[in-house]
Structure formats: structure tokens, C-alpha cells
Amino acid sequence: MGTHRTEQAGPSANDVADEILEEIKQQLAFIQFGSLEIQVHNGQVVQIERREKKRWEKGVNTK
């Protein structure tokens, strides 16, 4: 049989600092193409990483 793991309830959304939530909202507002990765360790947000893609219309770089 498989291993049984007991999940512990982590902090609720209310426990995330307003400062962190505002930063996430701000980063999302600037992204047109890409992703926002939120790293969490032991129930705490420790890092936010934004990856953005730049796209050009087909034919823009042709001469």
C-alpha cells in the first residue's frame, strides 16, 4: 500500500501580509505575456519571480 500522509492546514489567505498581496497584484498588472511564480516555504511566501515574454508581430524583423 501507499504511504499515508497527514496534511496539516496551512495559514489561511488572511494570514498573508497585505504588503505581499499588493506586490502580487502590482506584478500581475504589469505582465502582458509571461508568468508570476510565488515560492512558499513552511506556509510563508518567501519569493516572487516574474517572467515576461516580449512578442513582436510576424514580419517586423524582416527587411
C-alpha positions in Angstrom: 0.0 0.0 0.0 1.0 3.6 -0.5 2.4 5.9 2.2 -0.3 7.8 4.1 0.5 11.5 4.8 -1.5 13.6 7.2 -1.8 17.1 5.7 -1.6 20.0 8.1 -3.7 23.0 7.4 -1.5 25.9 6.4 -2.1 29.6 7.1 -5.3 31.0 5.6 -5.3 33.7 2.9 -5.9 36.2 5.7 -2.5 35.4 7.2 -0.7 36.7 4.1 0.6 40.2 4.7 -1.2 42.9 2.9 2.2 44.1 1.6 2.8 40.8 -0.1 -0.7 40.7 -1.7 -0.3 44.2 -3.0 3.1 43.3 -4.5 1.5 40.3 -6.2 -1.3 42.5 -7.6 1.2 45.0 -8.9 3.3 42.5 -10.6 0.3 40.9 -12.3 -0.9 44.3 -13.5 2.4 44.7 -15.5 2.5 41.3 -17.2 1.1 41.0 -20.7 2.7 37.7 -21.6 4.5 35.6 -19.1 4.1 34.2 -15.6 4.3 35.1 -11.9 5.7 32.4 -9.7 5.2 32.5 -5.9 7.5 30.5 -3.8 6.2 29.3 -0.5 8.2 27.6 2.3 6.5 26.4 5.5 3.3 28.3 4.7 5.1 31.6 4.2 5.6 33.5 0.9 9.4 33.9 0.5 9.9 34.9 -3.1 8.0 36.2 -6.1 9.5 35.7 -9.6 8.2 37.4 -12.7 9.0 36.1 -16.1 7.9 38.2 -19.0 7.9 37.4 -22.7 8.3 40.0 -25.4 6.4 39.3 -28.6 6.6 41.1 -32.0 4.3 40.8 -34.9 5.3 38.4 -37.7 7.4 40.3 -40.3 8.5 43.1 -38.0 12.1 42.0 -38.2 12.2 41.2 -41.9 13.9 43.6 -44.3 
